[in-house]
Amino acid sequence: MQLTQPIFNWAFFEKYKQGDLLTGVAENTFAQAQQDLILRVSQAYFDTLTSQDNLDLYRNKKGLIKQQLDQAKRNFEVGTATIVDTNEAQSRYDLVIAQEIAAESDLAVKKSALEQIVGRPIDAIFPLAKQAKIEQVVEGRKIKFLKNDKGEIATNDIIESLHLPTGQSMDDWAKQVEEVNYNVIISRLNAEIAKSNYNSSRASRLPTVNLVGSTGYNTQLGSLTSALPNTYYSNQYGLQLSVPIFTGGYITSTIRQNAALYDKSVSDLDLARKTNATAAKQAYLGFSSGLSQIKAYEAAEKSALSSLQSNKVGYDVGVRINIDVLNAQDQLITTQSSLYKSRYDTIMSGLKLKSLAAVLNDDDLIAVNSLLH
């Protein structure tokens, strides 16, 4: 029986270190997948909700146009309006029917995509409450750092270390994302793995020392003078030194290859940090400007509704024509559609911002769900 115990083998040490790094890659990849799942579910839900809103708006628009069409027909019959009003209303009515059919198809597709993610049929889609406070989507945000025993950013233990103030600036978010984003951490881990591979290939030039031990026995049958068998035991222990002398250039080529791969991984890390920082700035601006857009669209919705009511009164008293009322209806529906879409996009920007900062979790879905009714 023979036993070999390595005493000095730097390549083996690097391989051992890579095991921890690969574990970190797997953990952070799983964490990023959880964040992505939350975003996918949220995006699919709001896409479905957008389609549902559009369908409801087109149906409401169809009802408004139908009223205008019936009124135009009555006015034409009594001679107070021309056939032009009737034709214009009929044209808008036919168009909105086509839009309604397209919206129904789009809703079916979006609902199917949502059902595919959640794995069960969707019976009802709950809309956002009209007075929903979207600002709460990014309140109470937290940052997660990965640190080692030396206080440096590491990759083997996720700890919650800082509660961020709600007044954090865009640059603060971008800086945070550059450090704690899961994709950035994965890129940093891959760079460390590439560096370890490079060191491992360099270690192939170093000697290795192993402790070698063996034990055994040999039994000989008895001779003419002795009928008893003879057994001989042998135990050997020692240090074995191996020194690479010539490998035909294989080690040199491997070192050059791993050095190039390490340089590439460092570039990938820099690209990941910049890409995610830019995405964080876009999400921050999308959320901040989205809140302002919502207020502007809400004011525009009130104005469009007042305009529609005024044009209806004006049409009844003869100072407005039918096309004015139809245009006011279109303006109201378009404004409402933009308002609803802006609210969903703003929420998604807030969720994406928290995802990029690696702090998105189930509590955020609960917060968004509280906005629904």
N, C-alpha and C positions, 0 to 999 in steps of 0.2 A: 504494500500500500504506500502511496506517495502523496505528500501534501505540499502545496506551494502557496505561500502567503506573500503578496507584494508588500514591500517595505517602502520603496520609493518608485513611483510611476506617475509622473505628472499628467500624462494623457488620461489615465484612469480618474485622477482627481477632477480634471475638466469635465469628463463625462458625467461624473457624479453631480457636479454643479449644474450641468445642463438639465438634469432630471428635475431639480427644483424650479428652474426657469420654465421648463415645459409645463410643469404643474401650474405655474402662475399664468402662462398663456391660456391654458384650458379654463382656469377659473375666471379670468377676465373676459374671455370669449363668451362664456356662459352668461356672465353679468351683462355684457353688451347685447346678447340675444334677448335677455329679459327686457331691456330697455327698448329694443327694436319691436318686440311684440306689443308692448304698450302703445307705441306710436302707430303700429300697423292697425291695431284694433281701433284706436281713436280716429285715425284717418279714414278707415273704412266706414266707421259709424257716421262721421260728419259728412262723408261723401253721400251716404245713403240719406242722411237728413237733408242735405242740399237738394237732392233729387226729389224728396218728398215735399220740400218747401216749394220747389218750382212747379210740381204738379198741382199743389194746392193753389198757388198763385194763378196758374193758367185756368184752373177751374173757376176761380173767383173772377178772373178777367172775362171768361166766357159768359158768366152770368151778367156782368156789367154790360158787355157788348150786346147780349141778347135783349136786355132792357132797352138799350139805345136803338137797336134794330126794330123792336116792336113799336117804339115811340115814333121812329122815322116812318114806318109803314102807316101808322094811324094819321100822322100829319100829312102824308102824301094823299091818303084817301080823302081827307077833308079839304085838301087844297092849300094847306098852310106851309108846305115844303115841297121841294122838287124830288124827282126820282134819284137825283145825285146822292142825297143823304142816305136813302135806302141802299143804294149800290155800295156806298162807302162802308156802311155798317155791315152789310152782307159780306163784303170782302174781308173785313177784319174778323168777322165771325168764322168764316171758313178757315182763315189762317190760324186762329187760336185753337180750332179743333185739331188741326195738324200738329200744332205745338203740344197740345195735350196728349196726343197719341205718342209722340216722341218722348215726352216726359214720363209716360207710363212705362215705356220700354227701358228707358234709362234707369228708372227706379228699380225695375226687376233685375237688371244687371248689377246695380250697386248692392242691392239686398242680397243677391246670390253671392257676391264677393265677401260680404260680411258674414253670411252664414257659413261660408267655407272656412273662415278663420275661427269662428267660435264653435263650429262643429254641431250646430243644431238650428232648426228653423227659427226665423225671427217673426214674431207675431205683430209687434207694435214698435214704432220708433218714437221715442219721446223727444219733443223739441226743447230748445232752451227757453227758460222763462223770460218774459219780456224785460223784467227788471234784474236779470242776472248780473252779478258783479264779477266780471271776468278778471278783475285785478287780482283776485285771490288765487289765481292759478299759479302765480310765482311767489306768493307770500310764504314765509317760513322756510326759505330755501337753505339747504345745507351743503357743505363741501366735504368731500371724502378724499383724504390723502392716503397714499400708500407709503409707509415709512419703515426703515429697518432700525436696528438697535442704535445706529449712529445718528439717527435723526434725518438720514438722507431718504429721498424718495425711493422706495423699493417696490416690490411687486408681489409679496407673498402674504400680506395681511392687510385687509381693508379695515380702516378705523374711521370713525366719525369724529372729526377734530375741530370743526369750526362752524358756528351758526352765523350765516351771512346777514348783514343788514338789508332791509328792503330797498335802501337807496343806492345800491351798488351800481356803479357805472358800467358802460359797455366795455371799456378797456379792462375793468376788473373781471368781468365775466370771461373775456377773451383770454386773459392771463390764467384764470382758473382752469379753463378748458385745456390750455396747453399743458397743464400739469396732471390733471386727474381724469381726462377723457379716457374711456376704456380702450379705444382704438389707438390712442397715443401710448398708453401703457403697454399695449400689446406690441406696438412697434419698438418701444424701448426694450422690452423683453427679447424680441427677435434680434435686436442689435447686440444685446448681451450674449445671446446664444451664438451669434455669428462671431463675436469676439472670442468666446470660449472655444469655438471650432478652430479659430486661427491659432490660439495658444496651444490647443491640443496638437495641431499639425506641427507647430514649432517644437513641441515636446518630443516629437519623434526623433529628434537629433540627440536628445539627452539619454544618458545611460539609465538603466532600470536595475533595481536591486530587489531580489526576491529571497525570502527564507524558504529553503527547500528541506524537507524531511522525508525519510522513507523508513519503513520497517518491514521485515519479512523473516521467513524461516525456511529451512531446507531440511528435509528428512531423508536419510539414507537407510537402506535396508541393512540388516545385520550381515556380517561377514562369516567366513568359515569358522573363525575363532569365537564369534559372539553372535548369538541368535537375536539379541535385542537391537532395534533400530536406533540410529543416532540422529538427533535433531539439533540443527545449528540456527541460532537466532542472530539477525543482523539489523542494527539500528544506525541510521546515518542522518546527520543534521549539518546544515551549512548555509552559507550565503552564496547566492548566485548573481554575478554581475554580468549584464549584457550591454555591450556598446555597439551601436550601429556604425558601420564603417562605410559601406557603399550600398546604395539602393537603386542605382541606375538613374538618378535624377527625379525619382518619384516624389520624395519628400519635398524637394525644392518646388516642384510644380504644384503640389498640394498646398504648400504655404502661400504661393502666389495666388492661387485660386481663392483660398479662404480669406486672404487679405482683401481681394477685390470684392468678395461677397460682404465682408464687414463694412467696407466703404459704402457699398450699395445700401446696406441696412441703416447706416447713419443718415444717408440721404433720404431714405424712406421715412425715418423718424422725423426729420426736419419737415418733410412734406406733410406728414400727418398732423404735426403741430400747427403748421400754417393753415392747412385746409380746414381743420376743425375750428381754429380761432376765427377764420373768416365766416364759417357757417354759424358760429355763435354770434358774431356781430350782425349777420343777416337776421337771425332769429330774434335778437334783441331789438333791432330796428323794426322788424315785422310786428313784434308785440307792442312796442311803444307807439309806433305810428298807427297800428291797428286800433288801439284805444281811442285815438283822436279821430280816426276815420269813422268809427262807430258813432261817436257823438255827432259828427257832421252828417252822416247818413240819417240819423234819427231826426235831426232838424230838417233835412231835405224831405224826409217822409211826411212830416207834418205840413211842410209847404206844398208838397205834391197833392196831399189830400185836400188841402184848402183850395188849391187850384182846380182840382176836379169838381169840387162842390160849387165853386164860383162859375165854372164853365157850364155846369148843368143848369144852374139858375139862369145864366145868361142865355142858354139855348131855349129855355122855357119862355123867356120874355122876348126872344127874337134878336138879341144883340150878339149872340154867338151862333156859329153853324155847327153842324154835327161833327165835322172833322176836328174841331177844337176840343170837343168832349172826348173823342176817341184818342186824340193825342195826349190829353191829360191823363186818361186811363193808362195808356202805355207808359207814361212817365212815372206814374205811381207804382205800377207793377215792377218796372225796371229798378226803381229806387229801393223798393222792398227786397227784391232779389239781391241787390248789391249789399244791402244792410245785413241780411241773414248770412250771406257768404263771408262778409267781413268779420262777423262775430266768430264764425267757425275757424277762419284762417288765423285770427288773433289767438284763439285758444290753442291751436296747433303750434303756433310760433312759441307760445309759452312752454308747452310740453317739450318741444324740440330743444329749447334753450336748456331746460333742466336735464334732458337726456344727454346733451353734449357735455354738461357739467357732471355727469355720472351720479345724479341725485334723483332721478325720476323713479318713482316706485308706485305701489298700489294706492298709497294715500292720495296721490295726485289724481288717480282715476276716481277715487271716492269724492274728491273735491269737485271734479268736473261733473260727476254724476249728480251732485247736489244742485247744479245749475239747471238740471232737466226737470221737467214736470210732465 
